[in-house]
Amino acid sequence: MPTPAAFAATAALLGDPARAAMLQALLSGEALTAGELARVAGIGAPAASAHLSRLVEGGLLSVHRQGRHRYHRLASEEVAAAIEMLGGLSLSLSPPRRWPHGDAFRAVRLCYDHIAGRLGVALHAALVGRAWIAPADGGWAATAAGEAGLDALGVDLDAARRARRARRFACDCMDWSERRPHLAGGLGREIAACCLRRHWLGRPPPEGPSDPLARRRLRVTPEGARRLKEALGVAA
């Protein structure tokens, strides 16, 4: 367990609305510049730079320098999972109200680099129900049937196992809208990549010029709905 001071320091990083907006935007899994994150948070460049420095120093973000640009991303899948879980907690503690981001965002979206929302939860349940994945130390492992089925779908299992940004092959991430787990880890990432590559999932246009959730929005294509139903019995 962390010391109370360390716990409070990390919690304080999440307690500012501008920093929270930046962290939520980075749940798309993309690396964004300070300017892009400033626009998402609705603040000026100097304030954004100060906030980003604090998030980097606190271990929540990492920075990649390329030429004159500095790209920021979430430091790890664990950070993404913690933000997703806190989103669910904040909703559960709030007075009952309509889902704030629209039903389409609740139906399917990106969480870091894997599929979340109702579709993500349904895919997780289908993989477990068909015994394509089985419990393993720290998460899940693909069964022989799962290896064959996922390979037939076009999921790159070798890439899932060597994914540098995922410490585990497959693990649970608690979905903040559905309060049930969707699949994270290298396998979750490669399933999302496969669905995007095969155009089973697409990216809808932003909802306005400064849509903070634009990079996380997804939609299921007609071909995707058909293929997911045929292969996994998932209604999308």
C-alpha positions, 0 to 999 in steps of 0.5 A: 500500500502507498503511504497516505502522502503518496496516495494523496499526491496522486489523487491531487493530480486527478483533482483538477478539471483541466488535468482531468480533461487532458487525461480523459482525452488521452484515453484514446491511446493516442499521443497528443501535443501540448497544444492539442491538450490545451484546446481539449482542456480549454486553457492557454498554452502556459497553463497547459504546460504547467499541468502537463509537467505535473502529470509527467512528474507524477508518473501519470504521463510519459513524453516522446520528443520528436523534432520540436514537438513533444507528444504526451501519452498515458504512462501505462495501461494501469493508469488508463484502467485507474482513470476508467475505474474512477469514471465509473465511481464518479458516476455511481456517486452522482445523482441519477441522471441520463448518460452524459455523453450520448448512447452511441458513446456508451455503446462503443468507444476506445479505452486507451487502445482497446474496445470499451462500452457495451460492445467491449463488455459483450466481446469479453463475455463472448470470449469467456463464454466460448472458452476462447480465453481462460483464467491465467496468472494476472489475467487471461490466456488464449485457449487452443480454440481461442488461438484458432478462432482469433487467428481466423478473425485476423487478430495478430496474436504474436503482436498481442504477446509482444506489445510493448505498451501492454504488460500483460497478454490479456486482463480485465479493465472495469468499464466505467459505464457498464460496471463490468469488465472489458478486455485490456492488455495486448489481446484487447489492443489487437482485437481493436486494431483488427476491427479498425483495420477490417473496417468493422469499426469506424470513427464518426466525425467529431461532435463539434470543433472542440469535441474532447471525446472525438478520438475515442468515438467509434461506430460499428459498421454494417459489415462489422455487425454481421461479422461479430454476430457470425463469429462471436454471437455478439449483437452490435 
